C-alpha cells in the first residue's frame, strides 16, 4: 500500500467517528503522523484490543470483557431497581452521578422505524424477561428526551404495564444553576407539569 493510500485509508477510518468530517479527520491524521506517532500506535493497539475483547454483558447488555459485567456482579447493587438506558455512555453518565445504586439494562439503541429498528432490535423481549425475574420491583425508563427516546420509553412502559410491572420515567426540569429566561420553553413547560 503506498503512503498516499495509507493516509487516505487513515482519514477514511477517522471519518467513521460521529461528527468527524473530512477536514477534522485530515487534521487528526496529520497530527498523529507528524507529532504523535507513538500515540497513533497506542491508539491502534487499543482499538484492536477493544474490538477483539469487548463484548456484551449477558445480563444487562452493556460493554464488558467478561460474560457478566462488574455492575451486574456487584452484590451491593439494589436488584429490585432496573434502569433502562439507550447506550453504555448513558449508563456511564448515570453512574458518575453516584445517585443510582440499582442495576441496568442497556438497549444499545432506540426505536426508529424509519431506520428499521423495532422492538426486536433493541432487545425488548430480553428486557421483559429481566423485568419479570421476580426480583425487579421498579423499572426506571431513562431513555433520552428525544422523539425516538420518548417513543421507546412509551412502548416499554406499555409492555411492562400489560405484565403488571411498575415503571417510572426520569423527571425533566430546569437545570441546577440556570436562569429561567435562558431555559428553552419546552423544558420550562415540562418542569411545571412534573413539579413536586
C-alpha positions in Angstrom: 0.0 0.0 0.0 1.5 3.4 -1.0 1.8 6.2 1.5 -0.9 8.2 -0.2 -3.3 5.2 0.0 -2.4 4.5 3.7 -3.0 8.2 4.5 -6.4 8.1 2.7 -7.3 4.9 4.5 -6.5 6.5 7.8 -8.6 9.6 7.0 -11.5 7.5 5.9 -11.2 5.4 9.1 -11.3 8.5 11.3 -14.3 9.8 9.4 -16.3 6.9 10.8 -16.4 8.6 14.2 -19.5 10.6 14.9 -19.3 14.3 14.0 -16.0 13.9 12.2 -15.9 15.2 8.6 -13.1 15.2 6.0 -11.3 18.3 7.4 -11.3 17.1 11.0 -10.3 13.6 10.0 -7.4 15.0 7.9 -6.3 17.3 10.8 -6.3 14.3 13.2 -4.4 12.1 10.8 -1.7 14.7 10.0 -1.4 15.5 13.7 -0.9 11.8 14.7 1.6 11.2 11.9 3.5 14.4 12.3 3.5 14.9 16.1 2.5 11.8 17.9 3.4 8.5 16.1 3.7 6.8 19.5 0.1 7.9 20.3 -1.0 6.7 16.9 0.4 3.2 17.6 -1.0 3.2 21.1 -4.5 4.2 19.7 -4.2 1.5 17.0 -3.3 -1.1 19.6 -6.1 0.0 22.0 -8.7 -0.1 19.2 -7.6 -3.6 18.1 -7.7 -4.9 21.7 -11.1 -3.3 22.4 -12.6 -4.6 19.1 -11.3 -8.1 19.8 -12.1 -8.4 23.5 -15.0 -6.2 24.4 -18.4 -7.9 24.2 -21.9 -7.5 25.7 -22.9 -8.5 29.2 -25.2 -11.4 29.1 -27.5 -9.8 31.8 -27.6 -6.1 31.0 -26.1 -5.9 27.5 -23.5 -3.2 28.4 -19.9 -3.5 27.2 -17.6 -5.8 29.2 -14.7 -8.2 28.7 -16.3 -10.9 30.9 -19.5 -12.8 30.3 -21.2 -10.7 33.0 -20.2 -7.1 33.8 -18.9 -5.9 37.2 -22.1 -3.9 37.9 -24.3 -7.0 37.5 -22.0 -9.0 39.7 -21.9 -6.3 42.4 -23.8 -7.7 45.5 -24.1 -4.1 46.8 -26.4 -3.1 44.0 -30.2 -2.9 44.5 -31.5 -5.7 42.4 -35.1 -4.5 42.8 -34.4 -1.5 40.6 -33.7 -1.8 36.9 -32.7 1.3 35.0 -33.2 1.1 31.2 -30.8 3.3 29.1 -30.1 3.6 25.4 -26.3 3.2 25.4 -23.4 2.3 27.6 -22.5 6.1 27.5 -25.8 6.9 29.1 -25.2 4.2 31.8 -21.8 5.7 32.4 -23.3 9.2 32.9 -25.8 7.9 35.4 -23.0 6.0 37.3 -20.9 9.2 37.5 -23.8 10.9 39.4 -23.4 8.4 42.3 -27.2 8.8 42.8 -28.3 5.4 41.4 -27.4 2.1 43.1 -29.6 -0.3 41.2 -28.9 -2.4 38.1 -29.2 -1.6 34.4 -30.4 -2.8 31.0 -28.8 -1.2 28.0 -30.9 -1.2 24.9 -28.0 -0.4 22.5 -30.3 2.0 20.7 -33.8 3.3 20.5 -36.9 2.6 18.4 -36.5 4.1 14.9 -39.0 2.5 12.4 -37.6 4.6 9.5 -34.2 3.0 10.2 -35.7 -0.5 10.6 -35.1 -0.5 14.4 -38.1 -2.1 16.1 -38.7 -3.7 19.5 -36.7 -6.9 18.5 -33.6 -4.9 17.6 -33.5 -3.1 21.0 -33.9 -6.3 22.9 -37.4 -5.7 24.3 -38.0 -9.5 24.8 -34.8 -9.8 26.8 -35.7 -6.7 28.8 -39.2 -8.0 29.7 -37.7 -11.4 30.8 -35.3 -9.5 33.0 -38.0 -7.2 34.4 -40.2 -10.3 35.2 -37.5 -12.2 37.0 -39.4 -11.9 40.3 -36.7 -9.7 41.9 -37.2 -6.4 39.9 -39.9 -4.2 41.5 -39.3 -1.0 39.6 -38.1 -0.3 36.0 -36.8 3.2 35.6 -37.0 4.4 32.0 -34.0 6.6 31.4 -34.1 6.9 27.6 -33.3 10.3 26.1 -35.9 13.0 25.8 -35.9 12.9 22.0 -38.9 11.9 19.9 -37.4 8.4 19.5 -36.4 8.1 23.1 -39.9 9.1 24.2 -41.4 6.6 21.8 -39.1 3.9 23.1 -40.0 4.7 26.8 -43.7 4.6 25.9 -43.5 1.2 24.2 -41.5 -0.3 27.0 -43.9 1.2 29.7 -46.9 -0.2 27.9 -45.3 -3.6 27.6 -44.4 -3.6 31.3 -47.9 -2.4 32.3 -49.5 -5.2 30.4 -47.4 -7.6 32.5 -48.1 -5.9 35.8 -44.6 -4.4 36.3 -44.4 -0.8 37.5 -42.2 1.7 35.6 -41.1 5.3 36.2 -39.7 7.9 33.9 -36.8 10.2 34.6 -38.0 13.6 35.6 -37.4 16.6 33.3 -36.8 20.1 34.5 -34.8 23.2 34.8 -31.0 22.5 35.2 -29.5 23.4 38.5 -27.8 26.8 38.4 -29.7 28.0 35.3 -31.8 31.2 35.0 -35.4 30.7 33.7 -35.1 33.4 31.0 -32.3 31.3 29.3 -34.1 27.9 29.5 -36.0 26.6 26.5 -39.8 26.8 26.7 -40.3 23.0 26.4 -38.1 22.4 29.4 -39.9 25.0 31.5 -43.3 23.5 30.4 -42.2 20.0 31.5 -40.8 21.3 34.7 -44.2 22.9 35.5 -46.1 19.7 34.7 -43.6 17.5 36.6 -43.3 19.8 39.6 -43.2 18.2 43.1 
